[in-house]
């Protein structure tokens, strides 16, 4: 409910009253705050405060102009116009939605979404329909060829994107491609990762080169039947296979049957059986992730005399 107007004692107080702490004009009995929805648009529009029917005096407008530095014309637009007719409401909504005033129908709905009235008479004042704060003005665009009806205002896939040709890109200076070419001339082993490590002042470790002998050295210390622990997660199990695997990347792999269902398969790759284990207990990992040793099965810890 609007409070009674009290004349500000100072110009600063007047400015605070007009702008308000929420950066919106103060509520009054002559204004109403409404939501805007649109039949073709999904966007949520900001609430707008509209003048229902009362004309502001020229003196009031001049006072606001002095307090805010805002012209009378701009103040009138923000406050919904000097006389807020339905046609004026449509014009303001046109600025927000792009829907033409001539093809715009307005439906007033209460806060529960129930239709209250069709605002078809453009000469009537908004206050004629007794709207309340929190109600909704639903916009219906009757023009089937409008931008909103065709999806041009929200569907970015309809917008033709600029695609630069290879020839145009090649003629440009200061591109990443030319930067990369210059760096490779200076250092044939240059990579972006190496450059970033250099800038951060941290050592750069080049990635392992994938080939048929990747992991061969680590695999040489592993054998089928050994108990093992696999990182990450310190998963315990038994080594079931060591060697290359058709269907996986080049290099050596270790087939492990975990004690618990912590794997991804049952020992087969692309339908080919490499070793056997229960489904979800098997995995193929790189040799450097496997540590062989005295790693008893997890079940061996159960039933300990130190536990009940």
N, C-alpha and C positions, 0 to 999 in steps of 0.2 A: 504494500500500500504506500502511495506517495506521501511524503511528509509536506507540511505547509512550507511555503517559500518564505525565507527570511532574508532580508536585504543584506548583502555582504557589507561589512564595515569598511573594508579597504579594497583597493584595486587588486591586490594579491589574493585576497579572499574570494573576490569575484572570479578571478582566473581559476582558482581551485574548484569553485562551484561549477563552472562551465565545463572544465576538462574532466574533473573527477579523478579519483585515485585509480580507477580502472581504465582510464583513457577514453571513456565514453561520456556522452552528455548525461547529466543527471535526469533520473526518471521524474516524470510529472504526470498528472492526471490526463493531460492532453496527448500523451505519447504511449506507444505500445511496442513491445519487443517481440518480434516474430521470427520463426525459422522459415527457411526457403528450401523447398524440394522441387525436383523437375522430373517429368515423366520419361525423359530420354537420358538424363545425366545421373551418374552415380556419385558425383562429387558432393561433399558436404559443404554447403555455403555458410558463411558466418551469419550470426543473428544480426538483424537490422532493426533499428528503432525508427518507427514511423509516426508522423503526426496524424492523429485521428481526424481532427476537424478544426482546431483553434488556430487563428492567425496570430503570429507574433507581431508585436508592435515594432515600429521602426526604431523607437528608443531602445528596446531590448536588443535588437540586432546591432545597433551602434555600440551598445555597452559590451556586447560579446566581441565585436571587432576590436575595441580598445583593449580588452583584457587578453585576447588570444592572438592578436595580430592577423586574424583570419578575415578575409573579405566577407561582406554580406552575402555575396553569391555562393561562396564556398560553404559558409555556415548554413545557408538554406538547403544546399544539396545534402549535407550530412544529416540535417534534421528532417529530411524528407520533403522539403519544399514549404512555401508559406501556407498553401492550402493543399492538403494531401488528399486529392481525389483519387479514384481508382485508376484513372488514366495516368496520373502522376506516379502512383505506385508501380504501374506497369513499366513506366519509363525508367524508374530506378532499378527495377528487377532486370530490365533489358541490359543495363550497364553491367550487371553481375553475370547473367546467363547467356547473353547474346541472342536471346529469342526476341523476334520482332514484336513490337506492341500490337501490330495489326493482326498477328496470328497467335497471340497469347490469350489463353483462358486462365483465369485464376479461381481456384477453389480454396475456400477458407475451412480449415479443420481445427478442431479443438485439440487439447494436449493428449487425448487418447487416440487421435487419428480419425475420429468420427467427423464426417462432412457436416458443416454448419450452413454454408451458403456458397452459391456461385456468384462471383463478383462480375456480373455481366454489364452493369450500367456504369460506364466510365465516368459519368458526371457526379455520381454520388460520392460522398466523403467516406473514408475508411471507417470512421466512427459510427456510421449508420448501421454497421453490422455488429457493433459492440464486441470487437475482438479483445482478448485478454493476453497478458504476457505468457509466453510459452506456447501459443497457438502456432499454426503452420499455414503458410501460403504455398499451395501446391500449384506449380506452373505446368500447364499442358500446352505443348507446341503443336498446333494443328497443321503446320506446313510440313508435309511429308518429304519435301526436298530441302529442308533446312539443314544447316550444318550439324545441329544436335541430333536430328532424326537419322542422318546418315552416318553418325558416329565420328565425324571429323573433329569434334572438340575433345574427345577422350581416347579414341583408338589411334595410337601412334603408328600402328602398322600401315595405316592408310597414307601416311606422309612419306613422300619420296625422299629417301636419304641420299646425301651426296656421297658418291663413291669415287675415290681418286684412282686414276689409272696408274699402272706401273711406270709409264713414261713420264707422267706429271710428277710422281713421287721421286723419280730418279733425278729430275732437274732441280729439286729443292735442296737448299743448303740447311745445315744444322739439323739433319734428321738422325734418328737412331741408327739407321742402316749405314750412313756415312761415318758416324762416330765409331761403330763397330768395325768397319773396314779399316779405319785409321788405327784403331787399337790392335787389330790383328797384324797389321804391318809392323807395328812396334814390338809386339809379343805374340808369336803364333799360338801360344798356349792360353791366350787371354779368354776369359769368360766373364760374364756379368757377375757371377758369384765371387770370382776371384777379385774383381774390382771392388765389390762391396766389402769384402773382408779387408782389403787394403785400406779402404777409407775408414773402416771402424778400428783399424789397428789390431786385428786379430789374425792368427795364423790361418792360412788357407790349406785345406786338405782336399786334393783333387779326388773326384769320385772314382771308385774302382772301375777299371775297364772290363766290360763284360766280354767274355770269350770262353772257349771250350775248357780252358784250364782255370777259370775263376774259382777260387776256394780249394784248389787241389792241395795246397800245403796244409791247410787246416783239416781237410778231410783225411789226410794220411794218418793222423793220430787217432782216428775214430774207427770203430769196427762194430759189426752187427752183434747184438747181444749185450752190449755195454749198457749199464744204467747211465742216465744223463739228466742234466738240468738245462732247460731251454729258456733263453731270454727273448722277449721281455716276459716278466711275470713269474720267473723261477718255476716253470712248469716241469714236473718230473715225469719221466717215462723211460722207455727202452728203445735203443737204436735198432731199427728193423732193416734199414737200407742205407748204403752210402754209394754215391756215384751220380752219373748224369741221368737225367730223366727226360725222355721224349715227351714233348708237349709243354714243358716248362722252359724258361729262359736258359741260355747257355751256361755252362759251368757245373760245378758239383752241388749236389743236394743231399740232405740227410733226411731219411724217412723216420719219423718218431711216432711210437704209439704211447700216448699219454695215459697216466693212471686214471685220470678223470676226463670227462668230456670237454676238453679245452682245445680240441683241434677243429679241423674244417672238413675232414673226409674220413674214409674208411681204408685208406691206403691205396686208393686207385686214382689215376689221373686220366681224365677224358675217356673214361670207360676201360682203361687198361690197368690191370691189377699189378701193383708193385710189391705190396705186402698186405697182410690181412690184420685188421683190428676192428673193434666195434665202431659203428658209425659215430662220427663226432669226436673220436679219440685220436685220429690220425692227422698228421701234418707233414709238409715238406718245408724244411728251413735251410738257410745257408749254413755251412759248417762253422763259420765264426760265431754263430749264435748258440752253439751247442758245447756244453762242457761235460765231458765224461768223467765218472768217478763213483764214489760211494754215496749214492742217492737212493735210499730205500724207498720202496713204494709207499705212497701216502697212507694206505690202509695199515701199514706196519705200526704206525703211531697210535692207532686205536687200541683200546684195552690195556693201556699202560698201567702199571701198579701205582703210578703217581696220580692217576685220575680215576674218578668214579664214573 
